[in-house]
């Protein structure tokens, strides 16, 4: 697979940036223009990315395709045949599963096109550009709500069938007007956890670009500071843990760079021991750990959802109920499955349980292989000097750490959110899977 180094055409840059912006801020579009218009926009972007691939004609060799990624997508598509839902599309819910598979492919194409065509520097530029728009507009939006509107704001286009009268749960609001009241801000994405993850990924990209001298000092530090500010204002426990884990991974990667390829035994041993100690400590002192994060032991109702999902997954353990991605609230068994304080949640709040529910143990095994192979390639991409030819290697750059750091954060997030399977989470997983495979000799 050849990744050209030619300058990025402005139209390609706009398409890639808009695609990633839409993946990160899907709820912005849905709250602003409604679901039908959003789906039309997403469809247009998916088609445009497919056209981009055909126009650019990247050199594709089968051995450079990540096989586990292809297998997971094929399994999701194949699950249309054994779908077991009961919904508006009739027994089995085959239409719902077909739409779920199409959504998976559409989000994947948004990551596939830039992964095949762009250089690593260009890729960081378009993803970072999309996140600058998300973070900048989010703070501006919250400032307008706090200083001008001065009360919580509902979506401009309401979801059909949802009762917006009376006292509403906080999750119904686009912004809860918390910027000047000490609460968690939600930004244009309408969710503090999602905004926090955007801030964390943005912080990683902006810091690596600054370290490589790819951004001007003032603007580089400006966006780093803005990402840190919004990360603090969201006060997301999940992303706080992801940030600490990413910092630890960064420390191990820099240690590995210093040790060289033949002296990494102590690094791997230390990493294994650290994981064992941390996991053991968290499980032993669960109540203290959750209290430290400002959470109840049930993690804001997540454990109740997990128990319900496990019970459903055990009914069809091998191949699952069929791939949906986001749960569809009108189909059994999701209607009323995960309701908390009047809000119906449409995910398992754990990507691994969601895969088990939808694609069974077979899906979990394939997904685990996809995650582990991607993480492994990202590690060696980060810690090994890039080869120039048979006798020379490039010096280390900060950007080669990007897949490892962002994907590590995503994996931690996957323990409490299912975002890795949809929209920006899935698009980025496709990017890391494809680019790390292409970088291997």
C-alpha positions in Angstrom: 0.0 0.0 0.0 1.5 3.3 -1.0 0.7 6.5 0.9 1.5 9.5 -1.3 3.4 12.5 0.0 2.0 15.0 -2.4 0.4 18.2 -0.9 -3.2 17.7 0.3 -5.7 19.1 -2.2 -8.0 21.7 -0.5 -11.1 19.8 -1.4 -9.7 16.6 0.1 -8.8 18.4 3.2 -12.3 19.9 3.6 -13.9 16.5 3.0 -11.7 14.7 5.5 -12.1 17.4 8.1 -15.9 17.7 7.7 -16.2 13.8 7.8 -14.2 13.6 11.1 -16.1 16.6 12.5 -19.4 14.8 11.7 -18.1 11.6 13.3 -17.1 13.5 16.5 -20.1 15.8 16.6 -22.9 13.7 15.3 -25.3 15.0 18.0 -24.5 18.5 17.0 -26.0 17.9 13.6 -28.9 15.8 15.0 -29.8 18.5 17.5 -29.4 21.3 14.9 -31.0 19.9 11.8 -32.7 16.7 12.9 -32.2 13.0 12.1 -33.4 12.9 8.5 -31.1 15.8 7.4 -28.3 14.3 9.4 -28.7 10.9 7.7 -28.7 12.6 4.3 -25.5 14.5 5.3 -23.8 11.3 6.5 -24.8 9.5 3.3 -23.4 12.2 1.1 -20.1 12.2 3.1 -19.9 8.4 2.8 -20.4 8.5 -1.0 -17.9 11.4 -1.3 -15.2 9.4 0.6 -15.8 6.4 -1.6 -15.4 8.6 -4.7 -12.2 10.0 -3.1 -10.7 6.6 -2.8 -11.5 5.8 -6.5 -10.1 9.1 -7.7 -6.9 8.9 -5.6 -6.4 5.2 -6.5 -4.1 4.2 -3.6 -2.0 1.1 -4.3 -3.7 -1.8 -2.5 -2.0 -5.0 -1.7 -4.0 -7.7 0.0 -1.2 -8.5 2.5 -1.4 -4.9 3.8 -5.1 -5.1 4.6 -5.8 -5.7 8.3 -7.5 -9.1 8.1 -9.2 -8.8 11.5 -10.8 -5.6 10.5 -12.2 -7.1 7.4 -13.4 -10.2 9.3 -15.2 -8.1 11.9 -17.1 -6.1 9.2 -18.0 -9.3 7.3 -19.3 -10.8 10.5 -21.4 -7.8 11.2 -22.9 -7.9 7.7 -23.4 -11.7 7.9 -25.4 -11.3 11.1 -28.3 -10.0 9.0 -28.9 -13.6 8.2 -29.5 -14.6 11.9 -30.9 -11.4 13.4 -33.2 -12.1 16.2 -34.8 -8.8 17.1 -38.5 -8.0 17.0 -39.2 -4.5 15.7 -40.9 -2.4 13.0 -39.0 -4.3 10.3 -40.7 -7.5 11.3 -39.6 -10.8 13.0 -35.8 -10.9 13.2 -35.4 -7.2 12.7 -33.4 -7.8 9.5 -33.9 -4.3 8.2 -32.7 -2.8 11.4 -29.5 -5.0 11.3 -29.0 -4.1 7.7 -29.1 -0.4 8.6 -26.7 -1.1 11.5 -24.2 -2.7 9.1 -24.5 0.2 6.7 -23.8 2.6 9.5 -20.7 0.6 10.4 -19.5 0.7 6.8 -20.2 4.4 6.4 -18.3 5.4 9.5 -15.5 3.0 8.5 -15.2 4.6 5.1 -14.8 8.0 6.7 -11.7 6.6 8.4 -10.6 4.3 5.5 -10.3 7.1 2.9 -7.8 9.3 4.8 -6.0 6.2 6.2 -5.3 5.0 2.6 -4.5 8.3 1.0 -3.0 10.7 3.5 0.4 10.8 5.1 0.7 10.6 8.9 1.2 14.4 9.1 -1.8 15.1 6.9 -3.9 12.7 8.9 -3.0 14.4 12.2 -3.8 17.8 10.5 -7.3 16.9 9.4 -8.3 15.0 12.6 -6.8 17.9 14.7 -8.6 20.4 12.5 -11.9 18.7 13.1 -11.3 18.7 16.8 -10.4 22.4 16.8 -13.8 23.1 15.4 -15.5 20.8 18.0 -13.7 22.3 20.9 -13.8 25.9 19.7 -17.5 25.8 18.9 -18.2 23.9 22.2 -16.7 26.6 24.4 -18.4 29.4 22.3 -21.8 27.6 22.5 -21.5 27.2 26.3 -20.5 30.9 26.7 -23.5 32.0 24.6 -25.8 29.8 26.7 -24.3 31.1 30.0 -24.1 34.8 29.1 -27.0 35.3 26.7 -29.6 32.6 27.0 -29.1 31.9 30.7 -31.1 28.7 30.9 -30.8 25.1 29.7 -31.2 24.7 26.0 -33.1 21.8 24.3 -32.3 20.5 20.8 -33.5 22.8 18.1 -35.1 19.8 16.3 -36.8 17.5 18.8 -36.8 13.7 18.6 -40.1 12.3 17.4 -42.0 10.4 20.1 -40.1 12.0 23.1 -42.2 14.0 25.6 -40.4 17.4 26.2 -43.1 18.7 28.6 -42.8 19.0 32.4 -39.6 18.5 34.4 -37.1 16.9 32.0 -34.0 14.8 32.8 -30.7 16.6 32.3 -29.7 14.2 29.5 -32.5 15.7 27.3 -30.8 19.1 27.1 -28.3 20.1 24.5 -26.7 22.4 27.1 -27.6 22.4 30.8 -26.1 25.9 31.3 -23.5 24.7 33.7 -20.4 26.8 32.6 -20.8 29.4 35.3 -22.4 27.2 37.9 -19.7 24.6 38.5 -21.3 21.7 36.7 -20.2 19.6 33.8 -20.3 21.3 30.4 -21.5 19.4 27.4 -20.5 21.5 24.4 -22.0 21.1 20.9 -21.9 17.3 21.3 -24.4 17.5 24.1 -22.6 15.1 26.4 -19.8 15.7 28.9 -18.1 12.3 28.4 -18.0 12.7 24.6 -16.7 16.3 24.8 -14.1 15.2 27.3 -12.9 12.4 24.9 -12.7 15.0 22.1 -10.6 17.2 24.4 -8.3 14.3 25.3 -7.7 13.2 21.7 -7.3 16.9 20.7 -4.7 17.4 23.5 -2.7 14.4 22.3 -2.7 15.6 18.7 -2.0 19.2 19.5 0.9 18.3 21.9 2.5 15.9 19.4 2.2 18.5 16.6 3.8 21.1 18.9 6.6 18.7 19.8 7.4 18.1 16.1 7.3 21.8 15.4 4.2 21.4 13.1 2.2 24.2 14.7 3.1 27.8 15.4 4.1 28.3 19.1 1.2 30.7 20.0 -1.6 28.7 18.3 -0.1 25.4 19.3 -0.1 26.3 23.0 -3.5 28.0 22.6 -5.2 24.8 21.5 -3.3 22.7 24.0 -4.6 25.1 26.8 -8.1 25.0 25.4 -8.2 21.2 25.3 -6.9 21.1 28.9 -9.5 23.6 30.0 -12.4 21.7 28.4 -11.1 18.4 29.8 -11.3 20.0 33.2 -14.7 21.6 32.7 -16.3 18.3 31.6 -15.1 16.5 34.8 -15.6 13.1 33.1 -14.5 10.2 35.3 -14.1 7.8 32.4 -11.9 10.2 30.4 -9.9 11.1 33.5 -9.0 7.5 33.9 -8.2 7.3 30.2 -6.0 10.3 30.4 -3.9 8.8 33.3 -3.7 5.5 31.4 -2.5 7.3 28.3 0.2 9.2 30.3 1.4 5.9 31.7 1.5 4.4 28.1 3.5 7.4 27.0 6.0 6.9 29.8 6.5 3.3 28.8 6.8 4.2 25.1 9.5 6.8 25.8 11.3 4.3 28.0 11.2 1.8 25.2 12.7 4.3 22.8 15.6 4.9 25.1 16.3 1.2 25.7 16.4 0.2 22.0 15.0 -3.0 20.5 17.2 -5.4 22.5 16.7 -4.1 26.0 12.9 -4.1 26.5 12.4 -7.1 28.7 12.3 -5.1 31.9 9.8 -2.7 30.2 7.3 -5.5 29.3 7.7 -7.1 32.8 7.1 -3.8 34.5 4.0 -3.2 32.3 2.5 -6.6 33.2 3.2 -6.1 36.9 1.6 -2.6 36.8 -1.5 -3.9 35.1 -1.9 -6.7 37.6 -1.4 -4.4 40.6 -3.8 -1.7 39.3 -6.5 -4.2 38.3 -6.2 -6.0 41.6 -6.2 -2.8 43.6 -9.3 -1.4 41.8 -11.2 -4.7 42.3 -10.2 -4.9 46.0 -11.0 -1.3 46.8 -13.8 -0.7 44.4 -15.8 1.6 46.6 -12.8 3.7 47.4 -11.8 3.8 43.7 -15.3 5.0 42.6 -15.5 7.5 45.4 -12.2 9.0 44.3 -13.7 9.5 40.8 -16.8 11.1 42.3 -19.0 8.1 41.3 -21.3 5.7 43.1 -20.2 2.1 43.1 -22.8 1.3 40.4 -21.0 3.8 38.0 -24.1 5.9 37.4 -26.3 2.8 36.7 -23.8 1.1 34.4 -23.6 -2.1 36.4 -27.4 -2.5 36.2 -27.2 -2.1 32.4 -24.3 -4.6 32.3 -26.3 -7.2 34.1 -29.2 -6.8 31.7 -26.9 -7.1 28.7 -25.1 -10.2 30.0 -28.5 -11.9 30.6 -29.5 -11.1 27.0 -26.2 -12.2 25.6 -26.4 -15.5 27.3 -29.6 -16.3 25.3 -27.6 -16.3 22.1 -24.0 -16.7 23.2 -22.3 -17.9 20.1 -23.2 -15.4 17.3 -25.4 -12.9 19.2 -28.6 -11.1 18.3 -27.3 -9.4 15.1 -25.3 -6.2 14.6 -27.0 -2.8 15.3 -24.2 -0.6 16.6 -26.5 1.9 18.4 -29.5 0.1 19.9 -32.8 0.9 18.2 -35.3 1.8 21.0 -38.3 0.5 19.1 -37.1 -3.1 18.8 -37.3 -5.8 21.4 -35.4 -6.5 23.6 -34.1 -2.9 23.8 -37.5 -1.2 24.4 -37.2 -0.3 28.1 -34.0 -2.3 28.7 -31.8 0.5 30.0 -33.9 3.3 31.5 -32.5 5.5 34.2 -34.2 8.6 35.6 -36.5 8.7 32.7 -33.8 8.4 30.1 -33.5 5.4 27.8 -29.9 4.6 27.0 -29.0 3.0 23.6 -25.7 1.3 24.4 -24.3 -1.2 26.8 -21.8 1.3 28.2 -19.2 -1.3 27.5 -18.0 -2.0 24.0 -17.0 -5.6 24.8 -20.4 -6.5 26.2 -22.1 -4.8 23.3 -20.1 -6.9 20.9 -21.0 -10.0 22.9 -24.7 -9.1 22.8 -24.7 -8.3 19.1 -22.1 -10.8 17.6 -21.7 -13.3 20.3 -18.5 -14.9 21.6 -17.3 -15.3 18.0 -17.6 -11.5 17.6 -15.7 -10.9 20.9 -12.8 -13.1 19.8 -12.6 -11.4 16.4 -12.9 -7.9 18.0 -10.2 -8.8 20.6 -7.9 -9.9 17.9 -8.6 -6.7 15.9 -7.9 -4.6 19.0 -4.7 -6.5 20.1 -3.1 -6.6 16.7 -3.8 -2.9 16.2 -2.4 -2.0 19.6 0.7 -4.2 19.0 1.4 -2.6 15.7 0.8 0.9 17.2 3.3 0.1 19.9 6.1 -0.9 17.6 5.3 2.0 15.3 5.8 4.3 18.3 8.9 2.7 19.8 10.9 1.5 16.7 12.8 3.9 14.5 11.2 4.1 11.0 13.3 2.3 8.3 14.5 4.5 5.4 16.2 1.7 3.6 18.0 -1.5 4.4 20.9 0.4 6.0 19.3 3.5 7.5 16.5 4.6 9.8 14.6 7.8 10.4 15.0 9.7 13.7 12.1 9.4 16.1 9.2 11.8 15.7 6.4 12.6 18.1 3.7 11.9 15.6 4.6 8.2 15.5 3.2 8.0 19.0 -0.3 9.1 17.8 -2.0 5.8 17.1 -0.7 4.2 20.3 -1.7 7.1 22.6 -5.2 7.7 21.1 -6.0 4.0 20.7 -4.9 3.4 24.3 -7.3 6.1 25.5 -10.1 4.5 23.3 -9.5 1.1 24.8 -9.9 2.5 28.4 -13.0 4.4 27.3 -14.4 1.1 25.8 -14.7 -0.3 29.4 -17.4 2.3 30.3 -18.7 3.4 26.8 -19.5 1.7 23.5 -18.2 4.6 21.5 -15.4 2.4 20.0 -18.1 0.7 17.9 -19.8 3.7 16.3 -19.1 7.0 14.6 -15.8 8.6 15.7 -14.6 5.6 17.8 -15.0 3.2 14.9 -13.6 5.6 12.3 -10.5 6.1 14.3 -10.1 2.3 14.9 -10.2 1.9 11.2 -7.6 4.6 10.8 -5.2 3.0 13.3 -5.8 -0.5 12.0 -5.0 0.5 8.4 -2.2 2.9 9.0 -0.3 0.7 11.4 -0.6 -2.2 9.1 0.7 -0.1 6.2 3.7 1.0 8.2 5.0 -2.5 8.8 7.8 -3.8 6.5 
